[in-house]
């Protein structure tokens, strides 16, 4: 990989991280989301993805409609 490719990849990853941080911050400040439940749900999500796969984890999230 060239330096330019590394820089653009880092830029994309930084953008994703910033977007995720902003969404978590919005959820914490939102009055209609109980942040403790949100935090618990988010902590369980990686293991849900590993056990069931990404598609099934997304299907579960949409079915549950936990925080969407």
C-alpha positions in Angstrom: 0.0 0.0 0.0 1.2 3.5 -0.7 1.1 6.3 1.8 -1.8 7.9 -0.1 -3.9 4.7 0.3 -3.1 4.5 4.0 -4.1 8.1 4.5 -7.4 7.8 2.6 -8.2 4.6 4.5 -7.4 6.3 7.8 -9.6 9.2 6.7 -12.5 6.8 6.0 -12.0 5.0 9.4 -11.8 8.3 11.2 -15.1 9.4 9.5 -16.8 6.2 10.6 -15.5 6.6 14.1 -16.7 10.2 14.3 -20.2 9.2 12.9 -20.5 6.4 15.5 -19.4 8.7 18.3 -22.0 11.3 17.3 -24.8 8.7 17.2 -23.9 7.4 20.7 -23.8 11.0 21.9 -27.2 11.7 20.4 -28.6 8.5 22.1 -27.2 9.6 25.4 -28.7 13.1 25.2 -32.0 11.8 23.8 -34.9 11.8 26.2 -36.6 8.8 24.6 -33.7 6.4 25.0 -32.8 4.8 28.3 -29.0 5.0 28.0 -28.3 2.1 30.4 -30.4 -0.2 28.2 -28.7 1.2 25.1 -25.3 0.6 26.6 -26.1 -3.0 27.6 -27.5 -3.7 24.1 -24.4 -2.3 22.4 -22.1 -4.3 24.6 -23.9 -7.5 23.6 -23.9 -6.8 19.8 -20.4 -7.9 18.9 -21.0 -11.4 20.5 -24.4 -11.5 18.7 -22.6 -10.9 15.4 -19.9 -13.5 16.1 -22.4 -16.2 17.1 -25.1 -15.6 14.5 -23.4 -13.6 11.7 -23.9 -10.0 10.7 -27.1 -10.6 8.7 -28.8 -12.4 11.5 -27.7 -9.9 14.0 -29.2 -7.1 11.9 -32.4 -9.0 11.5 -32.6 -9.5 15.2 -32.0 -5.7 15.8 -34.7 -4.8 13.3 -37.1 -7.4 14.7 -36.5 -6.2 18.3 -36.5 -2.6 17.3 -34.5 -1.9 20.4 -33.2 1.6 19.7 -34.0 2.3 16.0 
